[in-house]
Each structure stands twice: as structure tokens, then as C-alpha cells.
């Protein structure tokens, strides 16, 4: 249905914008007398584009943050490096409380904003903008949350310039976004929620690392040195047996790992302990559906992204019982760059796995959270490397997952490791709840500060 909206010529000149979408009623608001509104640019002490430079994954140079390393209002971990001079590093070094704005992305994600809350010798890429507010007027935590509320996201998106599959909000347009000047004590309440959330997030990471370290110590992986030799041979019998002629399948480190595990632990193949080992289905997505859909994008190095699941209908869930996911199931990323990444499903909510997610259901009395963590360590990663197929795009198929060997340790130790992972997830959920509380508080403040807020 068409939306008609009348605007003045003065407004178009004032904003220097002529596109109808910019004046869409869902974006337009009128300030109330409760708070003064100013443009973000008027309260900034610094606004800086990041580095335009080639990156590497070989640890050469300094860690460099990219647009996909902003998550739930925080910067996460920089996974690539920029080989730059010390002078450039000093100019672009990120500091605690820097606010980072993603200026170029898909329209869905452009404007994603995160705050840095720990000291790190890192820099940032050119499609990010560093902004530092004057704390006399706006606290960095408040600015971060404001830009992550539905209202703030809307004010960002209305200023996006579109191109093919991309949108851009320049630093100049970012500066033109309006923000209410809320009293500092109220902003400090928001900042406290953000800081407490960050502390819980760090506790979550610590617990997960403890689980990983305990597992590696138990399995002797902390002292395990792999043979990375480039020269090796295999027998014709092995080739016939495995039905593989690709050289990487026979790397010595794979045999070395299996030898280590079998010599020190009781080991089983996934195929012998799994009651179900199949990929999910391609569902029909329903925006306001009742059933969660788990895609490969929701599987991470630690926990599933429970708060980002897609949705489908209950009918779709009932139609595909083979893709139903239940508490304790193990989910594996099977197609693309991160194949083999594994998470346990630790929720009682109904869910459906998509076609690039492999579902493992275990029939034996083995802690599945422990087992998922095993598959996320060197043990799972090396076997994924061994059994993956495809050249243009890597694939990990159920019949190959069934060949994976996993070590079984003392039941109480498996439970202890699994509990650490579960405690880590609990802390992470608490951290996310605090961010949601912060957003809700800011949204209520905006409702008081603006008329016609949608």
C-alpha cells in the first residue's frame, strides 16, 4: 500500500536529501520539550575512518578489526592482521571506550555499532569509523546503545546511500544523526548495565576457556606436537580402503592424532554411538513463526547464537521430524569456510535444523556437551580437515562424520567439562539480558524525548 507524506522544500534543503525514503513517516519525529536534541557531530571529540590496507591471517603486523567483529554492542576479537608501520599503528590504535561504527555493509547490517572495553594493540579497517563523544554531554556506552536501538538503527538507515548489494553511511552522514541530550546520571545507569554486561561476557569466555583447557589437559593435547611434514607416503591399500586419492587425506598428523588417542584412551567412532546422523532441511521461513530455525550462521566457536535464530511455522516443524532439534543434540557446520565447528543445543525450545547443519543424536550415556567440545578442539578440527570434501566449497558429509574417532574419559570428568560449558552459556545469556535492559531503558527515554516515535 502506498504511503503519502507531505514535506516542505525547506526540509529537503536543510537535510540536503531528496529521496522519498528519507522522509518515510517511520523515520520522522518531532522533539518534545523534555530533552534537547543535537546532531551527533556536535558532541564528538573525534571521528576517524579506519585503515584501507590488505590483511593477512599469518599474524604479520597488528590485529585489525573488521565489520563482522562487532557483536551485540561490543567489539569481539580481531582475526586478521595489518602489516603496518609503528607510526600508522599509533595513529589508528584502538583505545578503551572507543565507539566503532560500521559504515559499509548490507542494508540490514549497516550502522552496526560496538564499543571496545578492553585494552588491545589493535587497529580498525576502513569500512569502520571511530567516534569518541565528549563525555560532558554523551557517554560512549549511551551512544553505543542509542545507535543499537530500533530508533537509532532507523535514523542510521534513513541516511544510507544504496549501491548494488551494499549500503553506506558516511562519517558526514553519521554526524548528522540526531541524539537527545539525556542527563548524565541517567546515562551513567545505562553505562553501568553495559559495563556489567561486558564483565559477564568475560566471565563466560573464562569458563569456556577453562572447559577447553581442562579437556586438553585430560587428553594430553596441551603437550601434543603435530608432525607437519610436507613429505609423506601412503599405501595403495589405504587408498582403496578410504576411496580417497587426494594427498591431504593422508597427512601424517592425522594418523599421529589417532595413534595418540587410541594408545591412551578408550575411543569410539561417532557412527557407533549415534542414533541419528543427518543434515537438516531447507525450511520455509516465516517471519513471525513459532519455531526456531538453526542455520550454519548460528554455529560459533563457543555457543549457538540463540537470540538470532530464524523462524518457521509449527506445520513446517511437524512436516520435517527428521530435522527436529532437541535438548542435548549436537549440531555441526557442514558447508563452507567454518565446516566442523560444533555446538550442543542447550535449550528446551522446539527447533528445526537447516540443510547445512548436521544433527547428531547420541544413544550412549555420554555427556553431549563434552562431546561437542571435543569436536571443537584439535581432535575435531584435524578429522574435519582429513574427511572434508570439495574444492570450490568444502563439505563435511554425515557418512564422513560417522568415521570420526572420539575419546571417552571418566564420566565425572566429562560431566565437569560439560557443566563449565553450560555455566559459560548462562553467563553469556545474562550479559545479553543486561544489554537488552539497556536498550529498553534508552527506548523509553526516546519515547519521552520524541513525538511520533515508531
N, C-alpha and C positions, 0 to 999 in steps of 0.2 A: 504494500500500500504506500502510495506517495506521501511524503511529508513536506508540507509547505511552511516556510518560515520567512518572515519579512525582516530585513536588516537595513540599517542606514548606510549611506555612502561613507559617512564619517567613520563607521566601524571598520569598513573594508580598508580605508586608508590608514587608520590607526594601527591595525594589525598587519597591514601590507599583505593581506590574504584575500583571494578572490574565489577560492574553491568552495563550493556549496557545503562539502563535508565539514569544513572547519566551523561552520555556523550551525551545524546539526544541533537541534534543541537538547539532545542528551549531553552535550558538552557545555552548553551556555549556562551561566549562573550569574546571579546578582549578589554582591556582597551585602551583608547585614551590617548594622552599626556595632555589633558586639566586638568584632576584631577588624583590624586594619589589614588589607591585602596589599602585598607588594610583589613586584617581579623578582624571581629568584636571583637574577643577575645583580640586583641592588644590594643583596646581603652576602654576596660571595667575596671571599678574600683571594680565591684562586680558582681558575678554570683552565684546564690544560688538556690538550689532546695527547694520546699516547704515542708510542714509537711505531713507525712504519718500517719494519725490518723482517728479513727472513728468520725463521725459527728452526730449532733443532730439538731432537729428543735424546741427544748424546751427552747431556749435562755440560755442554760447552757454553760458558757465559753465565748469565743471571736468569733465574726463573722469571717468566713473563706471563702475566695474567691475560686470559682471553675471555671472550663474551660468554662462553659456556662454563666458566668457572665462577659464576655468580649464582648462588642458590639460596632461596628463602631469606633474602636480605643480607647475606654475608658473602664475602669472598671466601672461596674454599681453598684449593691447593693448585698452584700453577704447575702444569705438567710439561710445559715446553720451555725452552731456554733461548735467550737472545745473546749472541756473542758481540757485546758492545764494549766501548772503552769505559774506563772508570769515570771519566768526565760525564759521559752520557748517563751512566748509572746514577750518579749523584743528582742529575737533573730530573730523572724520571723515577727515582726510588720512591716506593710507596711508604707512607707513614701511618701509624695507628690513627684511626678515626678519619682517614681519607674516605670520601664517598665516591664510588665508581659507577658511572652511568654508561649503559650500553647504547651507543648512538646509532649503530648499524646492525640490523638483524632482519628476520622475517617480521611482518607487521605484528604477528602475535607476540613476539618477544622483544621488540624494540623498546627501549626505555627501561629495561630491567636494571635494577639498581641494588648495589650491595655496599656494605661498609667493612673496612678492614679493622679487625680487633686484636691483632697480634703483630708483633714486630717481625718483619720478614725482609730479607735482602732481595726484594723483587721489584720488577718494573711492570708496565702495562702497555697493551697493544693499541694501535692507532684507532681501532673502532670503539675504544673506550674513552671516556672523558673523566678526568679527576676534578671534583669540585669540593672546595673547602669553605663552608659557611662561616660568617662572623658569629661567634658564639654569644655575642651580646644580644643577637636577635633570633638566631635559629641554631639549635644544637644539631650536630651531624646525625645523631640517632633519629631525631624527629624528622629531619629532611629525608632520610632513607625510608622511613616508614611511610611518610606522606606520599612519596613517589611510587610506593608499592600498594597504596590503597586503590580501590576501583576508581575513585575520583582522580587521584594523581595519575593513574595509568591513562585515564580518559583524556586528561589535559595534555599528556605527552603525545598520545596517538593522534589527537586532532592537529598536531603540528608536524606530523610525519610527512616527509616527501616520498612518494612511491616510485619505484622502478621495478624492473622485472624480478619477481620473487624476493624483493627486498624493500625495506623502508629505512629512511634515515631521518634522525632528529639532530640537527647540527648543534654545536655549542651555543651558537647565537639564538637558535630557537629554544633551547633549554633555558637560557637566561630569561626568555620572555614569558615563561610559565609563571602564573601567579601562585602565591603561597600566603596563608594567613599568619600574621604575627601573634602567635599564642604566647601567653605569659610564660616566662622561663620556669617557674616552679612546676607548672603543668607539663612542660616539655621534659623536665627532669624526671617526672614519673614515667614518661614514655621511655626515656633513656635507660632508666633502671630495669624496665622489662626487657629491653634489647640486650643490655649487658648481662642480665641473669640468664637470658636465653643462650647467649654465647657461652657462658660458663657451663651450662648444662650440655651444650653441644660438645664442648671439650671433654667433659666427663664421659659422655657417650663414646667419643673416639678413644679415650683412655681405656675404657672397659673392653672395647672391641680389640684394641691392641694387646691387652692383657690376655684375652682369649687366644689370639693368634700366637703370641709368644709362648704361652703355656702349651699349646698344641705342638708348635715347632720343637720345643724342648723335649716333650714326651716322645716325639718321633725322631729326634736327633737331627732335625733339618737345620737347626741353628749352627751345626758344625759340619754340615754336609757340603762337600765341594764337588761340583759337577765337572765332568770331562767335556770340555767344549772343543775337542779336536775336530779339525776340518777334514782329516783323512781317516776313513774307516771302510770296512768291508762287511758284506753280508753274504749269506749262503743262498744258493738257488732254492733250497728247501724253504727257507724263511720267506722268500718272495712268493713262492707257490702257496704257502700256508696263509699268508696275510693278504694275498690278492692285491698287493701294492708294489708299484715299481718306482715310486718317487723316492729320491735319495733321502729326503728329510725324515721319512718314516723310520729310518734305521740309524738315526744319530745315536752314538754310544751313551749319551747322558740318559736316554730313555731306559735302556737296559740296566744302567747303573742304578737308577732310582728304584726300579722294580726289584733288583737284587738286594738293595739295602732294606726295603720294606719286608720282603719275604724272609730275609735272614734274621730279622729282629722282632717281627710281629705276626700275629695271625692276620692273614689277608683274605679278602673275598672279592670276587668280581661283582660289579653292580648288577649284572644280569641275573646273578643267583639270589640276590636279596630284594630285588624289585618286584612288586606285584603289578606295577604298571610303569611303562617307559615309552611315552609317545609325545609327539608335539600336539599343541592345541589347534584351534581352528581360526579361520578368518571370520570374526563375528560381524553382525550388522550393528554399527554403533548407534546408540540412542542418547542424545544429549542429556536428558533428564532421567535416564534409566535407573532402575533399582539395583542392578547387578554390576559389580566391578569387573573391568577388563584389564588384564595384566599383559602389557606388551614388553618386548625386549628393552625398550627405553626406560622401563621402570626397574630394571635389574641393575644394581650398582655393585661396587667393590665391598660394600658393607651390608646395607639393608635395602629392601624394596622401598620404592617411593610410594608409600600407601596413600598419601594425600594427593597424588597426581594421576591415579588410575582413571582410565576412560570408563564409559558406562554403556551398558546394553540392557535389554529387557529381560524379564523373568522367562518369557516364552523362549528367547534365544538360549538362555541358560538350560532350560528343560529339554530343548531340541538337541543340545550337544553335551550329553552327560560325559562323553569321553574327554571333554576339555574342562570339566568342573575341577576347581581347585579347592582343597580343604586344608584345615589347620594341620601343619606338620609336613605338607608336601614340599618337595624340593624343586625349584624352578631354575632352568639353565638357559642362558642366552645362546642361541644356536646359529645365528646368521649375521655375518658382518664382522666389524673390527674387534668387537669385545666378546667373541664366542668363548664359551666355557665359564664365563662369570656366573656365579651361582648364589642364590639366596633361598632361605627357607621361608615358607609362608606362615607367618605367626599371627594370624587373625582368624576369628570365627565367622567373619562376614563371607557371604557367598561370592565366588569369583569365577571368572572364565579366563583361561589362558589363550592368547592369540597364537597364530600359526608359526611364529618364530621363537616360541617359548616351549621348551621341553619339560614335561611333567614327570617327576619321579615319585612314585609311592612305594614306601619300603615296608615289606611284610615282616621282617625280622625285628627283634626288640633292640633296635639301635637308635640312639638319640639322633634324630634327623637334623637338628641344628648343628650338632657336632659334625655330621656327615657333610652338610652343606659347606661348613667352614673348611673341611679337608679339601673339598673340590675347589675352594677359592685360594688354596695355598699352592706351593710349588708342585705338590702331588697332582692336583687337578690341572694346573696350567701346563705342565710338561706333557701329560697324557692328552690334553686338548691339542697341543702342538703336534703330537705324534699321530693322532687319529683324524685331525681335521682334513677336509677335502675341498677341492675347488681352487681356482686360480684367481679369476677376477673378483670373486667374493667367497670368502671362507664359509664353510658349512660344517656343522657337527651333527651327525645323524644319530637317532636312537640306537641303532644296531652297533654303532661305534661306542656310544656312551656305555652300553652294556658290557663292553670289554674292559672298562676302567677297573683298576685294582685299588681298593681302599683298605687301610689298616684298621683293625679293631683293637682298641685298648681297653683297659679296665673300665667297667661300667660306671663307677663313681666318678672317674676322671672325665669320661665322655660327658656325663651329666654336668659336672662342674664347668667344663668348657662351654657347653650349650647354654648354661644359665648366665654366664658372663655375656654372651651374645644377646640373650633376651633382656638382660639388665641394660645393656647398651641401647637397645631399641626403645626401652621405656624412657631412658633419659632423653633420647632424641625426640620422642613424641612430646615430652614435657617442654623441651626447648621450642618446638614448633607451636605448642599451645600458647606460650608466652608471646611469641611473635604475633599470633592471631589476636591475642588480647590487646597488644599494642596497636594493631591495625584497627580493631573495633573502637578503641578509645579515640584514635585520630579521626575515624569516620564520624563519630558523634560530635567531635569538635567542629568538623567541616559542616555538619548539618546545622550547627548553631551559627556558623560564620557565613553561610551562603543560602540564598533562596533558590528554588527550582533545582536543588541538587538531586541527581538521579544515581 
